[in-house]
Amino acid sequence: MNRLLDDYEKGKQFFLYTGRGPSGHTHIGHLVPWVFAKWLQDKFGAKMYFQLTDDEKFWTKKT
């Protein structure tokens, strides 16, 4: 985090990446990282990419 903040102070931009890889129903516990990512986006003016995917589970699923 220090490196990111140091770079930000030097005028460098960064982006945020978060998302959801569904393995069940979405619940209130999923909100914590999403709300934090949104706060960072608003605070630093960063772009945020939110991915909803099941591809990781497809490729790592044991058959």
Helices and strands as residue ranges (DSSP letters): H 2-9, E 15-20, G 28-30, H 31-44, E 47-52, H 55-60
